[in-house]
Amino acid sequence: MGSVQRENPPAESSRGAVTAELAVGLPAVVLLLAAVLTGVAAGATQLRVEEAARAAAREIMRGGTAEAEDAARRIAGPGARVTVTADGEWMLVEVGTSVSAPLLDRLPLELTGSAAALPESLPPGN
């Protein structure tokens, strides 16, 4: 029983291959992570604007349009756009805001949520 010898020593040309693969793969992993975080941020923002529209619709059913806008901005954020319009007996609420995420700085994404409510009493003028 003799010692074990390697027949094929590593070639000099393959030195640094792991470093090169890491240099190529690491940016791809970072880009994938940024895309996932962007998707999560967009999803969370969409849920927030939909909840804000529902909260505003509930306030309208109680009779307060100003309170509805305040409730929507409190949930969706201070930069949210809140629109309340009348459509016959129904009041329509639309809440919109932009997403702040790593990949969307140069590509603004506006997300909206809407809800409708039948107020207990119609606002003046309708």
Number of C-alpha atoms within 10 A of each C-alpha: 3 4 5 6 7 7 6 6 7 9 7 7 7 8 10 10 10 10 10 10 10 12 11 11 11 11 11 12 11 11 13 12 13 15 16 14 15 18 16 13 16 20 13 12 23 21 15 22 27 22 20 32 31 23 22 33 29 20 21 28 20 16 17 17 20 12 16 25 24 18 22 30 22 14 17 25 16 11 11 20 17 24 14 21 12 15 11 10 14 15 20 20 26 22 26 26 22 17 21 15 18 16 15 14 10 7 9 12 14 13 19 21 21 20 19 21 19 19 19 11 13 16 14 5 4 9
